[in-house]
Amino acid sequence: MPPGIPAGRVHTVLNHRSPDSLLSRKVVEEVLGQPVATEFRYFGTTPELAGLEGRLQVQSDPGGHFSRSVRAIIDRVGDMSPSESKRLA
């Protein structure tokens, strides 16, 4: 753990950048010895194109896997106390 970062404040996110990713969530968790906070499956250029068009993918497909993964990250970051947020900023 890097100095100054409290245990439990680092969350691993698995981002599959290709449709044929060789690493599974299970393998990553076994190697790291801790759970993955969330996982982004390969979505092609859909999220990037949404951003270039001035919209958010989470608004376009609020119930989709991408949106649920984003929500999982937000929920974990939102669990920080104000003092933790300031210290890590």
KAFENTA-V999627 format. One record per run of one state. SS is the DSSP state (H for helix, E for strand, C for the rest). FROM is the first residue (numbers start at 1). LEN is the number of residues. If there is no record, write none. Layout:
BEGIN
SS/FROM/LEN, SS/FROM/LEN
END
This chain:
BEGIN
C/1/11, E/12/4, C/16/9, H/25/8, C/33/3, E/36/5, C/41/5, H/46/7, C/53/4, H/57/4, C/61/4, H/65/14, C/79/3, H/82/7, C/89/1
END
